[in-house]
């Protein structure tokens, strides 16, 4: 139940190599489309020497300020016991929230950020793999008709492979991405040597000059420049797998230099041959290297997609544990790595969405307009939540924390605003998709709160009930009964129904309440708490973190240290199964009530979620009017 979030006492270099494969796939494949989108996208910038140097300067300083300073140096310090990501950050910010309004605002920000992350999770595989396979069109126009079918074939294979887990081939990800970043750097260097003047773009003066001489065009160009930053959120989200230092070492030691060399190489190519804008990445390479480069790029984009898919699985499990999503089937795909999980429902929903995107948008250029909104929206929310952490958890003063966050927020909002202009060109997709996810998550959270209130209003206090049990009035039968209850102080509905219909109680009764904590993993020794009550009743509290794997039989084994031993195969587990009935004039609109009821009806069973043996489960039904 308790796990180390970050590998301890391991050499940093091997972890940094592994991080290359998992963390940096997304940002590492941005050179496939970022520069092309700026100069040939929805709002194209004319390919002139001044514009090329200006854009390269903006890309360079965006990577330095947003990724190197904001994420790698600053945001990664705001970890929740070693874990990162929008849900972990939300849980961290909630600790110091005072009052219902501030808690509600933080929850709202976290849910919106998570919803946008799912939008990113759909667009990344589509735009990455599509932009890689588009290299076939560069190699020979005769292959253009095969770009979409090949892309869909690669994506179907990728999602179909998810159930097997990445444990087997995960070890190859790092070395493959090492070759990819080496290829990026080499292609860049060769082209920079042919046009060394491009190095001048390192000066921020060129970016400033471009923005001041073309204010409106420069503003629109930011919508394409931000594509060079896609995947920055993944550095933070995947921190729990590797730790801060390996991710920082990989970034400064290989990823940042390789990306900059490649972007500057593309700039050098455009200075020399403006016509290369049709696909500046693939045209960096000589003709004989095109097919191997397409193959390598496709593998790299599959790895990039894998990281986002794994991230979607991980954030879904966190959402389930924190109460923002119904229970779903979660399969472990590795006996060693607790983080390697597979959620069939999420996997197939993502695949259908990704295929629909590829067929609907049909090119990486069209998808580029959709991509930026999701990325920049999540960045804005991360910065706002980080301010709460910096101010209240780190104890920074208003001036210090305000100035730093205002600086980051100004950049984030500029990028977001530049992408907001592209809403009608495709930016609507992540907003609509995110709105759908947000509606589901917020409806589930609100519905659960409403259901709990209804159940509590009809509840009977546990201790007076136990004291009122007369030895002669109720027949006690042998063995143990475990009742799962959301409220440790109330009599579980399943117990009342069992007593009402069967008119017996077991000789030993355990009321088990599962508590989800706002930490990734609960420490050893804190997982269970046992309290003996009169008449051979026990109250057991079981605690899990939002990245722990719930396992009630294992939790009951831990009770032995408190003198309460359980034999699971001679224990009956009683679960309540509520049938919900909508009600007009309730605290939720009728359509949301019906949506909540549909989600509730289709949620995974508590027995399988908590790993209770199905042949030991008894379900007792009850009707609840919302």
Secondary structure as UniProt FT lines:
FT   HELIX           12..22
FT   HELIX           25..28
FT   HELIX           30..32
FT   HELIX           34..40
FT   TURN            42..43
FT   HELIX           49..62
FT   HELIX           63..74
FT   HELIX           75..77
FT   TURN            81..82
FT   HELIX           86..94
FT   TURN            95..96
FT   HELIX           99..133
FT   HELIX           135..139
FT   HELIX           141..146
FT   HELIX           147..161
FT   HELIX           162..164
FT   TURN            167..169
FT   HELIX           170..194
FT   HELIX           196..202
FT   HELIX           204..213
FT   HELIX           215..225
FT   HELIX           226..229
FT   TURN            230..231
FT   HELIX           232..237
FT   HELIX           239..242
FT   HELIX           244..250
FT   HELIX           251..255
FT   HELIX           256..272
FT   HELIX           274..278
FT   TURN            280..281
FT   HELIX           282..284
FT   HELIX           287..289
FT   HELIX           290..321
FT   TURN            322..323
FT   STRAND          331..332
FT   TURN            338..339
FT   STRAND          341..342
FT   HELIX           344..361
FT   HELIX           364..388
FT   HELIX           389..393
FT   HELIX           398..420
FT   TURN            421..422
FT   HELIX           423..425
FT   TURN            426..427
FT   HELIX           428..457
FT   HELIX           462..467
FT   TURN            471..473
FT   STRAND          475..484
FT   TURN            488..489
FT   HELIX           493..502
FT   STRAND          504..516
FT   TURN            524..525
FT   STRAND          528..533
FT   TURN            534..536
FT   STRAND          537..544
FT   TURN            546..547
FT   HELIX           552..558
FT   HELIX           559..562
FT   HELIX           568..570
FT   STRAND          571..581
FT   TURN            584..585
FT   HELIX           590..602
FT   HELIX           606..609
FT   TURN            610..611
FT   HELIX           614..616
FT   STRAND          617..625
//
